[in-house]
Amino acid sequence: MTRPHARAMVFLVFACTAALLLISTKVADSILATLVRMRFLATTDGFQSGVARAYLNSDASVRKTQPIPKILHHVYLDGLDRLKRAENDKGAKPGQRFPGYNGTWRHSCHIVHNHWQYMFWNNSQAENLIRTAYPWFLATFQSYNNYVQKGDALRPFLMHAIGGLYLDIDVECFSPTDPLLSGREVVLQLEDSSPKSLNNAVMASVPGHPFWIKVVQLMLDRGSTANERNLFGLRDLGTVLKTTGPYTFRDAFREFSEEAGGLQESWAGHWLIRNTSFHIYPMGQWFEPCKWDDYKCHANIQAADELPSELVGHHINSGAWLKDLKQHNRKLVGAWLLAGTLCFSCLFSCWKIRHKAFRPEMTSLSPYFI
């Protein structure tokens, strides 16, 4: 073999090896997702019995004797130190596609609710709560591949176990929400202008309400598909929304209300469902003044001199989790393009070696092959 052929063979071996490593990584991910799904299906019975026990512990007589507790919950599973570093972004402001985090937003909710108890949840504390009070959900909780699904999944357990007010960390508070919670057992927010949509960025509840068990039930039913990706290994936005996000809350409320007769018109308003009090605020009230991608509206809210009395805060919709998902998919697409390039180089090198190896013999047979 000549020296150019030897170099070509070395490159060929390197290119093929790199391509196989990239492809085998995706195969390994698929195998891992299958194993997680098998573990979920193998333990479904235990989960269902756990849901049944929690449902029995949702005592309506206890709920009716207490208001929504004055407890403010924030969740950032990476921990408070990392959150503070993320909040140092001086350019973070509403009206941008991904505005980032600004520490003044979170602190504003401390200030206007300074008479409330404050609870901050990181991943370790979240797992401790699930392990202690809902051990039948722990395997599902740990199986989620990203923190956004874990953070979503934690919220109904906070409401069921402790109650109070949950706010995303990209919510700014203008005034106390106490008057808007008075006399209600569960308070929710419409996602946008749709009459039947729900947001999971803000919520309030008395502890032990059975609605949260309905949410958990749906998360269990959809747990086996929570880590699914498409053919190329890309994460799908819809998977997050359907398995732990706003679509889960929407579907749970639909089922919960239909079991009590159903709601025919818009969900916004005050409802008595299963002898419990629900209040759902429409967009423009409570914490949701704008559709999530109406950046001009978000900027105008910050610049406004006077706001409606029904609007006690502003969910700024930082979209940090969506930004992370898009960055992950871009990196994966880059990896696939690299693998494709290496495979093409491998095939081209094989053709080139074959062409050079056979051409001298062919040209020696007849001048017509020259």
C-alpha atoms as one frame of an Amber mdcrd trajectory, in Angstrom:
protein
   0.000   0.000   0.000   1.403   3.409  -0.967   1.859   6.199   1.563  -1.173
   8.233   0.307  -3.279   5.095   0.547  -2.065   4.507   4.109  -2.987   8.052
   5.116  -6.394   7.633   3.525  -6.969   4.400   5.433  -5.998   6.055   8.741
  -8.457   8.887   8.052 -11.078   6.343   7.038 -10.721   4.422  10.312 -10.859
   7.658  12.346 -13.930   8.990  10.522 -15.847   5.724  10.816 -14.979   5.350
  14.506 -16.131   8.902  15.320 -19.362   8.444  13.399 -20.085   5.149  15.165
 -19.454   6.739  18.573 -21.942   9.538  17.860 -24.562   7.115  16.571 -24.031
   4.631  19.425 -24.588   7.443  21.943 -28.056   8.047  20.517 -28.769   4.312
  20.553 -27.731   4.181  24.221 -30.119   7.050  24.996 -32.947   5.145  23.325
 -32.142   1.999  25.318 -32.075   4.019  28.564 -35.461   5.583  27.766 -36.872
   2.092  27.135 -35.540   0.822  30.479 -37.096   3.824  32.297 -40.430   3.094
  30.598 -40.237  -0.583  31.610 -39.492   0.387  35.223 -42.479   2.739  35.210
 -44.840   0.104  33.828 -43.543  -2.494  36.294 -44.408  -0.282  39.265 -47.640
   1.301  38.052 -49.766  -0.712  40.481 -47.847   0.677  43.442 -48.261   4.195
  42.106 -51.993   3.786  41.643 -52.495   2.484  45.171 -50.460   5.440  46.427
 -52.744   7.834  44.588 -55.752   6.103  46.127 -54.316   6.519  49.637 -53.543
  10.186  49.036 -57.058  10.714  47.711 -58.557   9.215  50.860 -56.373  11.540
  52.926 -57.853  14.584  51.150 -60.398  15.271  53.857 -63.013  17.795  52.690
 -64.132  18.530  56.249 -60.586  19.536  57.199 -60.186  21.722  54.084 -63.315
  23.726  54.768 -62.142  24.793  58.212 -59.050  26.660  56.970 -58.168  29.372
  54.444 -55.325  29.131  51.946 -52.171  29.208  54.112 -49.980  32.311  53.873
 -46.982  30.422  52.528 -45.065  31.546  49.437 -43.258  28.811  47.460 -40.415
  29.353  45.004 -38.682  26.492  43.170 -35.264  26.488  41.523 -33.902  22.964
  41.600 -30.314  23.980  40.807 -30.248  25.740  44.184 -30.315  29.276  45.550
 -26.646  30.041  44.813 -27.039  29.252  41.108 -30.274  31.205  41.017 -28.566
  34.273  42.465 -25.864  34.017  39.801 -28.540  33.741  37.092 -30.320  36.777
  38.558 -27.206  38.936  38.140 -28.087  39.461  34.473 -28.321  43.261  34.350
 -29.927  43.155  30.916 -32.880  41.048  32.050 -36.086  42.969  31.418 -39.586
  42.248  30.094 -40.354  42.742  26.425 -37.561  40.479  25.139 -37.821  36.982
  23.662 -35.838  35.371  26.510 -35.504  38.114  29.124 -33.551  36.001  31.617
 -33.912  36.475  35.377 -33.830  39.615  37.472 -33.479  39.246  41.231 -35.750
  42.224  41.888 -38.733  40.264  40.572 -38.415  37.472  43.115 -37.575  39.872
  45.935 -40.624  42.004  45.157 -42.811  39.032  46.107 -40.953  38.776  49.428
 -41.550  42.452  50.119 -45.290  42.577  49.392 -45.819  39.260  51.241 -43.472
  39.962  54.154 -46.157  38.735  56.561 -46.097  35.297  54.872 -43.906  32.278
  55.494 -41.370  31.703  52.714 -40.261  28.295  51.384 -37.540  27.835  48.750
 -37.150  24.405  47.127 -34.038  22.913  45.531 -33.720  19.405  44.093 -32.614
  17.788  47.354 -35.501  19.299  49.314 -37.950  18.363  46.561 -36.832  14.720
  46.585 -37.034  14.641  50.389 -40.668  15.788  50.261 -41.587  13.180  47.636
 -39.644  10.424  49.429 -41.264  11.205  52.776 -44.881  11.966  51.856 -45.323
  10.382  48.398 -42.735   7.594  48.072 -44.788   5.885  45.347 -43.979   8.824
  43.030 -40.236   9.000  43.725 -39.133   6.707  40.878 -41.176   8.717  38.375
 -39.833  11.996  39.748 -36.242  10.777  39.464 -36.827   9.416  35.955 -37.446
  12.877  34.450 -34.421  13.792  32.349 -34.553  17.545  32.861 -35.227  19.930
  35.693 -38.137  21.701  34.026 -40.234  18.513  34.248 -39.139  17.910  37.837
 -40.021  21.494  38.743 -43.419  21.145  37.074 -44.087  17.806  38.774 -43.235
  19.160  42.230 -45.907  21.885  42.209 -49.059  19.795  42.755 -47.327  18.026
  45.643 -46.489  21.379  47.268 -50.125  22.394  46.970 -51.433  19.056  48.277
 -48.949  18.573  51.121 -48.530  22.156  52.349 -50.793  24.509  50.432 -50.179
  28.210  49.973 -49.152  30.230  46.909 -46.719  29.002  44.280 -45.072  31.535
  41.946 -42.489  31.041  39.224 -39.293  32.987  39.865 -39.989  35.186  36.833
 -43.093  36.641  38.515 -42.940  40.213  39.819 -45.373  41.219  42.579 -47.028
  44.649  42.718 -49.320  44.208  45.739 -50.388  41.467  48.202 -52.614  38.770
  46.754 -54.417  38.089  50.048 -57.749  39.716  49.024 -57.870  37.685  45.811
 -57.485  34.402  47.716 -60.049  35.055  50.429 -62.853  32.501  50.659 -61.364
  30.218  47.995 -59.874  26.749  48.203 -58.104  26.534  44.838 -57.088  29.528
  42.718 -55.779  29.080  39.174 -54.901  31.271  36.195 -55.892  31.035  32.547
 -52.866  30.517  30.284 -53.911  33.049  27.641 -57.034  34.389  25.945 -58.330
  30.859  25.352 -61.429  30.250  27.519 -60.229  26.789  28.556 -56.507  26.904
  29.247 -54.550  26.826  32.488 -51.184  28.192  33.542 -48.932  26.288  35.945
 -46.703  29.290  36.716 -49.013  30.599  39.463 -51.413  28.681  41.701 -52.785
  28.702  45.236 -54.590  26.112  47.315 -55.561  24.807  50.698 -53.623  21.628
  51.582 -55.129  18.228  50.845 -57.399  19.256  47.983 -58.311  16.281  45.726
 -57.770  18.288  42.526 -54.010  17.911  42.951 -54.359  14.142  43.080 -56.076
  14.330  39.689 -53.032  16.234  38.373 -50.707  13.610  39.845 -52.821  10.840
  38.341 -52.323  12.294  34.865 -48.587  12.684  35.440 -48.446   9.005  36.368
 -50.478   7.993  33.324 -48.136   9.965  31.065 -44.916   9.169  32.917 -43.816
   6.478  30.478 -43.645   9.022  27.637 -42.060  11.893  29.594 -38.565  11.329
  28.172 -39.562  10.477  24.626 -37.707  12.145  21.772 -38.216  12.127  18.039
 -36.372   9.944  15.529 -33.289  12.176  15.685 -33.209  12.357  19.496 -34.547
  15.925  19.681 -36.631  16.967  22.677 -40.169  17.979  21.842 -41.774  21.035
  23.444 -45.129  19.260  23.419 -43.774  16.377  25.512 -42.968  18.731  28.406
 -46.309  20.531  28.138 -48.319  17.300  28.045 -46.510  15.223  30.676 -45.945
  17.750  33.497 -46.719  21.227  32.169 -49.774  23.417  31.534 -51.534  20.845
  29.347 -51.488  18.406  32.269 -53.167  20.981  34.521 -55.702  21.821  31.808
 -56.630  18.186  31.216 -56.803  17.455  34.953 -59.208  20.329  35.546 -61.333
  19.262  32.586 -61.656  15.738  33.992 -62.186  16.980  37.552 -64.959  19.378
  36.523 -66.605  16.924  34.111 -66.921  14.395  36.911 -68.950  17.074  38.709
 -71.124  17.967  35.726 -68.706  19.933  33.557 -68.310  23.602  32.717 -69.755
  24.546  29.341 -68.475  28.105  28.960 -65.180  29.786  29.766 -63.403  28.457
  32.822 -62.782  31.966  34.128 -64.882  32.725  37.184 -65.909  31.292  40.534
 -67.069  27.662  40.643 -68.343  25.186  43.192 -67.023  21.787  42.111 -67.484
  18.732  44.330 -68.500  21.060  47.130 -65.171  22.865  46.932 -64.511  26.433
  45.855 -62.478  27.134  42.701 -61.628  30.529  41.298 -59.933  30.903  37.910
 -58.661  34.332  36.929 -58.670  35.304  33.242 -55.760  36.862  31.427 -55.537
  40.487  32.530 -56.112  39.667  36.193 -54.075  38.222  39.072 -50.572  37.555
  37.649 -51.054  37.102  33.894 -51.527  40.424  32.045 -50.288  39.278  28.617
 -49.992  36.298  26.332 -46.581  34.712  26.863 -45.137  35.832  23.503 -46.723
  39.309  23.362 -43.451  41.090  24.087 -44.843  44.561  23.465 -47.559  43.975
  26.073 -44.988  42.795  28.627 -42.884  45.926  28.029 -45.959  48.173  28.351
 -46.908  46.638  31.703 -43.529  47.599  33.125 -43.839  51.132  31.780 -47.437
  51.701  32.928 -48.047  54.317  35.628 -51.300  52.715  36.790 -52.439  49.097
  36.674 -55.852  47.444  37.244 -56.564  46.562  40.864 -57.186  42.945  39.837
 -53.584  42.692  38.598 -51.366  42.065  41.627 -48.296  40.929  39.709 -46.699
  40.211  36.352 -45.675  36.802  35.058 -42.860  37.921  32.772 -42.483  34.565
  30.986 -38.692  34.432  30.907 -38.830  31.201  28.882 -35.519  30.003  30.362
 -36.524  26.346  30.117 -37.572  26.795  26.477 -34.264  28.482  25.723 -32.402
  25.546  27.292 -34.457  23.064  25.259 -33.711  24.908  22.003 -29.989  25.087
  22.829 -29.932  21.344  23.556 -31.628  20.585  20.246 -29.234  22.855  18.339
 -26.259  21.031  19.836 -27.818  17.695  18.928 -28.463  18.812  15.355 -24.816
  19.877  15.172 -23.750  16.434  16.389 -25.900  14.735  13.743 -24.470  16.995
  11.026 -20.953  16.123  12.183 -21.798  12.419  12.159 -23.245  12.758   8.666
 -20.174  14.616   7.464 -17.881  11.934   8.870 -19.949   9.171   7.299 -19.858
  10.951   3.936 -16.087  11.396   4.262 -15.798   7.701   5.081 -17.744   6.677
   1.964 -15.864   9.150  -0.217 -12.527   7.810   1.046 -13.617   4.242   0.247
 -14.599   5.266  -3.277 -11.328   7.159  -3.760  -9.184   4.236  -2.593 -11.094
   1.822  -4.799 -10.849   4.153  -7.796  -7.078   4.602  -7.420  -6.504   0.895
  -6.823  -8.261  -0.266 -10.013  -7.503   2.487 -12.492  -3.885   1.397 -13.368
  -5.047  -2.124 -14.232  -7.892  -0.802 -16.390  -5.715   1.674 -18.317  -3.138
  -1.025 -19.099  -5.695  -3.085 -21.037  -6.531  -0.625 -23.776  -5.987   3.018
 -24.703  -9.781   3.421 -24.694  -9.701   3.253 -20.862  -7.227   6.153 -20.621
